[in-house]
Every structure is written in C-alpha cells, then in structure tokens.
Amino acid sequence: MEPAEVKPNIEFGDLEKIDVRVGTILKIEDVEGSKSLMRLTVDFGSFQRNILSGMKGEREDPTEIEGKQALFVVNLEPKKMMGEMSEGMLFDIGYADGILPALAMPEREVPNGSRAG
C-alpha cells in the first residue's frame, strides 16, 4: 500500500469539536435490504447507541467483533440510512486506503465512554 498524502492542516479547535469515545460492541446485526450496512449496538457506559457501519462482507463472521472495544465518533448528527437511524460512526483503519479495515481499538481495556484525545 502506498500511503495517501496528508490532508491539509486544520485548526486545533476543529479537532476539539470531535467527540471520540471507547465503546464495547454488544451486538452486530444485518440491516435488512442493505448490501453493505450492519447495525452495531454499542455500550458507552452511561448510554448505548445504534451505529450503522458499511462493513457487510468485510468479515466472514461479523459477530467476531461482538464484545470488543473500539473507537467511535459520538457527536455526529444522527443520520437515517435504509430507514434506520445511525447515532455515530465507527472508527476503522484502512477502508479509505482500499485495504481490509481493522477496528481502531485501545491497547488495553478501558472504561466504556472514555474519551480519546
């Protein structure tokens, strides 16, 4: 893989606007009628969210990520896709570069809801 060019600089304050938190993936389910979307039920400690991710077909068994912690953006405007609301975004590594995506995960277990940054 050839690394992509670094994106243009942003103001530090712009980065401060993004709320990235650790959550545990409790359940992953198929979004009926979608060719790519899966529904993740994620525990962030004091709240849970349903987050849709275009990961269908990326893993032989998508349920292998149930019980794993990963990083999520939790302050995006909710977005309706395939008739369902997505309340955040899963951070993964590699999709934008055309390689099989991997979860962005903490190196050790931390409390759900812990903030990145």
JODARA-V303328 format. One record per pair of residues at least 6 apart in sequence whose ideal C-beta (glycine too) atoms are under 6 Angstrom apart, sorted by sequence separation. I is the first residue (numbers start at 1). GAP is how many residues later the second one is. If there is no record, write none. Layout:
[[I,GAP] [I,GAP]]
This chain:
[[31,6] [95,6] [42,7] [78,7] [79,7] [94,7] [31,8] [94,8] [41,9] [42,9] [78,9] [92,9] [93,9] [28,10] [29,10] [39,11] [40,11] [92,11] [93,11] [28,12] [76,12] [39,13] [40,13] [76,13] [91,13] [27,14] [74,14] [25,15] [26,15] [37,15] [38,15] [73,15] [72,16] [73,16] [25,17] [26,17] [37,17] [38,17] [36,18] [38,18] [72,18] [23,19] [24,19] [23,20] [36,20] [71,20] [23,21] [21,23] [38,24] [52,29] [70,33] [71,33] [28,34] [52,34] [28,35] [51,35] [70,35] [69,36] [50,37] [51,37] [53,37] [69,37] [28,38] [49,38] [49,39] [51,39] [25,40] [25,41] [25,43] [58,43] [24,45] [37,45] [71,45] [22,47] [34,48] [23,49] [33,49] [20,51] [21,51] [31,51] [20,53] [21,53] [19,55] [19,56] [45,67] [46,67] [44,68] [45,68] [43,69] [44,69] [22,84] [22,88] [24,88] [23,89] [21,92] [22,92] [21,94] [1,96] [20,96] [1,98]]
